[in-house]
Amino acid sequence: MRTVLSLEVARQLVPLYRRMSSSQLLQRVMHGQTQNANESLHSVLWSILPKTNFFGKQRVDAAVALAVGKFNQGNHHLTEVMNMLAIDVREPTLSTVQHQDDERIKKANATTQATFLVRRSRQRLHQNVIQERLEAAEGPTYGPGIMGDQ
């Protein structure tokens, strides 16, 4: 079954499509730069509340507050929240939070090492080769001008 876009919808979508598929934007994404400065914050939020599920406003608001705190200050922000709620923060909690933050920093440092960057570049190149083979076998399904003028 095929759904045909109305002419008005196509007029609105085609410029957006062309802008989003511009070579300059695609080059940035291909080299690991993001289109969206909030992408990392969104990743933290989705680790708390998966975007595949529905949640009510109160849970979303709480998750956003936790995600922003974690994104800006690491897990240490939880101890500050606990203090504001008059919850006694003891040594096991402090050491756990410190350990989690140390591991996060160690992982972030490891991802910037040259060997990791080379490996990631090779993986990306391999994925591009696979994608090109699939596109060659399948034919064009996505690209500028595919929609045509309707």
C-alpha positions, 0 to 999 in steps of 0.5 A: 500500500502506498500513501501519496503525499498531498502537494501542500505537504510535499511543498513543506517537506521537500525543503526540509528534506533537502536541508537535512540531506545536504552534503555539509550536514552529512559530512559533519555527522559522518565524522562523529560530530553531532547535529544536536548539542543536546544529544548527550543529555538526551542519552542520559535522560533516555537511560533513566526513562526509555523513550520507547515507553510512555510516562506521566508528566511528573515522572518525566519532570523528575527524570529531566531534573535528574538527567540534567543534574547527572549530565552537569555534575555526575552522580554526585548531584544525587547526594545534594538532592538527598541533603535537600530532602533531609536524607542522611547521606552516609559513607556507602552512598558517598563511596558508591557515587564517587566510584560511579563518577570515577568510572564514568571519567575513566571511560570518557578518557579511554574513548579519546585515546588514539587507539579507540579513535582509530578503531571507531574510524575503521568500524565506521568505514566498514559500516559505510562499505556495508551500507553502500553494498546494500544500497547498490543491491537495493537501488535508490530509496532515499536521496535528493530528488527521489520524491520528484515533483508531484 
